[in-house]
Amino acid sequence: MNGPDLHSRRAMLVAAASTGTALLAGCLGDASPGESGNTTATTQAPATDTPEDVDYGGFLNDAQGWNGPGSTVDRRGESELSIGVGVGENEYAFDPVAVRIDPGTTVRWEWESPGHNVRALVDENLEGATPGDPLFESSIRSDGTFEWTAPDVDGVVPYVCEPHEGSGMKGALAIGDVPTTTDPTTATPAPEDTPEPVTEEPPETSDPWDDDFDGALADTENYDGTVADETDTDSVTVEVGAGWGDEDQYGFTPPAVRVTAGTTIEWVWRSSGHNVHATAGAEFESIIQTEGDTFEWVVPSDLGSGETTGTATETATPTGTPDVVEYQCDPHAGMGMVGVIVVE
């Protein structure tokens, strides 16, 4: 698929001496069979409280809503299980986070907030897995349900919401007989992400920014170097959740715009699960909103004078040069969902 390579991380394999148990992780993709319409989420049973727990190999260490060893919910002996999607204070958690189930159990994920999906990474070492295909994956949804039936294998299947994996939206299914541990410090640590290559500093120019605004738009794939000139208008519309990637959900359109002080900028949501948050040059922030919502910000009069304000960490630009306001969608900034406002 197009867009950033977000499926390249391989899941870890946790082997038991006699069961060949596997551990996977991953997320995102087109909808798989099993999705249905709206439904009401089911209240989950409290987590079990036992000193021995499934060994998740450190995968859940940074998961939202995970309370550590002893937090796995035991649903063995039940034929069906419901898991809430997008719960918690910031709507970046699964509930319950980790569950023990039997082979053949039907798992139903129920959406409680928009902009999420569920996906398990491929691992051809797991019995029943097909090379190149995850065990299960859903589309990014606003509501409804997605179902998957656990195969007749023993293993731990971690999964994530891909757009919010970096925010700790992770879960795990422990199927059948799996390795356990009584000492969380002995759990195998999760593999570290490959560090990003260090980008050399761009050469100094007479402009206050280079072609990608000192790297701010380096990963913004719908930015082609063009700054939309809106200096002769009083209001500007920027689309949110449009521009590139699967179903054009991870961009601002236009990604860079030139305005003057006093201009009203209106962001209009074209897909759900995004926000706008100024990271340099000004102060504004919306909540995470859904398709059709809007958010407005009026460019203050002190911008365009050569003085930066708000959360900017750079030194003030020389008097008479434009100011640059950088903003992003917090959940998807790592996917290049960043925008720039140039104030004359």
C-alpha positions, 0 to 999 in steps of 0.5 A: 500500500502507499504511504509510510512503511508501517507494516515492516516491524516483525513481531517477536516469537516466544517459544514454549518448549512443547507448544511452539507458541508464537507472539505477533504484533501489527496493525491496519489495512482494508476491512476483512470479512466479519465487519458489521454495523453499529452496536453498543459496547459491552461492559467488561469484567474486572481483570483477574488478580493473580501473581502469575500471568502470561509472558507477553515479552514486554509488548504491553509495557507501554500499552494504555490501560495495562496494569502489569502482571495479573491484569489479564482477563481470563475468558477461557471456557467462553465461546464469545468475547467483546473488546471495546475499541477506543476507550479511556480518557484519551480514547487510545485503549482497548478494554480489556487490554489482554485476554486469555481465551480458548481456540475457537473463541469468537472475538468481537471488537466494538468501536466506542470512538472513531478513527481506530482499527485492529490488526495483527502482524504476519508471522509465517512461523505461527500455525495457520498464518499465511505469509504476507497476510495478517491473522486479522485486520479491520479498516479504520472505522468510526463505529460498528464491530469486527469479528475474528475466530481464534484458530486451533493453535496455542500462542499469544497474538498481540495487535494494535491500532495502527494510527495510535500504536505510538500512543500505546493503543495495544492489546493481546490475545493469549490462546490456549496453553501459553508461557507464563511468568511470576516475575515481570522483570524476567519477561523478554523485552520488546524489540526496539524500533530501528533508530531513524537515520540522522538527517544532516542540517541543511545549509544556511540560506537567506530565507528563514526556512528551506524547501521543507521548512527546516524539515517540518514537512520532510515526511508530508507526502502531499507537500510538493514545495508549493505554499498556497498564497491566501494573503488576499483573503480574510478566511482560509479553509484547510481540509483535515484527514485528506491528502495522501495515504490509505483513503487519503486520511493522513494529511492537511490540504493544503499542507502549507499556506501563506496568510496575513495577520487577522486571517481566519483559518478554518479546519474542516474534518474530511475523516475522523480521528484527527486533531490540529495542534500548534507545535511552534510559532503560536498556540492553538489546539483542537480536540480529536474530532470526526468527519464534518467537524470544524475548528477555527483560529484567527491569526493574531496581530503580532504574527508577521512582524518578525516576532515568534510567539507561543510554543516556538522554540526557534529564535525570532526571525529577523524583523520584516520576514514572515513568521512560520506556524507549525502544527500537526495531528498529534495521533498521526504526526509520525505519519507526516500529518503536519502543516505550516502557516506562513504569516506575512 
